[in-house]
Amino acid sequence: MHMDVKREKGMIRFLLLGLFALVVGTDLTGQPVPAEDENIPYLMTFGGGKRETSWGDDDFCQIFFFEIPELYTGPFYIRVFDPDCGGEVDEINGKWDTRTSFSIYGGKECHSHPDARETQPEGNYDSGTLLASKTFGNNRSYDNNWYTFGPFNPSEGEFDPRYGYIFKIITKGEAGDDGNLYRYYLSTSEDENLSIEGANAFTYEYSFRMWNDPNNVSHIYPYIDERVVSVKQENFDWDDDGFIRVVSIARQGLSVKRSGEDQWVDDEFKILDEELNTSLDFQLIKSQNPVVRNNNVVISVRNQYGELIKFYAIPIGGVPKYKYDIGVQKIEK
């Protein structure tokens, strides 16, 4: 039976993903966001009513993308945990008055439009075809509970032969000034969290809540492709909370700058040859004393061309582990 070239390439990529998972022991089947290996409690978006950035949100908007494998043809759902703003999980600022919208896009230029791949909600950042949207206030029925968008057909996304079908979810603080803390799950079920094998999620700017327990180390994983020579990391409102250490297969630990209250900092470092086509591990290590509570932070990474680098929920190539046989290196400061 003759198979068209497009489907044949998709089949090869699907089989390679499965083989890769067997060889390196990487779990390519889970799509909670944040993912287990990231150890981040919640994503974070504040209400943009007063444009108050000192609570840790620089632009009151967060954009994530989901990749659906080309060979997956069934329906899927995007589930949001605790989408309302009020109650146990979220952060109050005076009184609960925040409204947060969750909007899902597919179609042409959903991801490929340049404005969709920037950090600020400006221009055509909401490019593509709007598939679903809902705005939540303080609603107890969604407190510590799931809301499900869908079903969606994979073909409704923007097709990219490298990644499959791409969908975008934009979370925006429409009013108020409280902090909405939430999580996502990409699922084959409307009522349960059931994974799609080979799917993944990524963002270009991560806005999230740190743990209060200083013994919890969080991680984010930018993927370094073959074009990258150097990177510039930028972070906002870190409150001088501990330090950020970068680990890779060739780097034991590089400490980078972290910001204070309501400020941005950035710095650059070179990429080693061994780090090309692998993920870096940004380890977010809290201060033991004093312990900073309810710390909301923002971080992004750009290459030498000024292009933003993807943070994948499931790190491409697996969680990077320093390989001593590459050469012993001192901890960098």
Beta strands, then each sheet from edge to edge (+ up, - down):
strand 1: 32-33
strand 2: 42-46
strand 3: 61-68
strand 4: 76-81
strand 5: 99-106
strand 6: 129-136
strand 7: 146-152
strand 8: 158-160
strand 9: 164-175
strand 10: 179-187
strand 11: 200-203
strand 12: 205-209
strand 13: 218-220
strand 14: 223-224
strand 15: 230-236
strand 16: 243-248
strand 17: 251-256
strand 18: 264-270
strand 19: 278-279
strand 20: 281-285
strand 21: 296-303
strand 22: 311-312
sheet 1: 1+ 10- 2+ 12- 21+ 15- 18+
sheet 2: 1+ 10- 4+ 7-
sheet 3: 6+ 5- 9+ 3- 11+ 22-
sheet 4: 6+ 5- 9+ 8-
sheet 5: 13+ 20- 16+ 17-
sheet 6: 14+ 19-
end
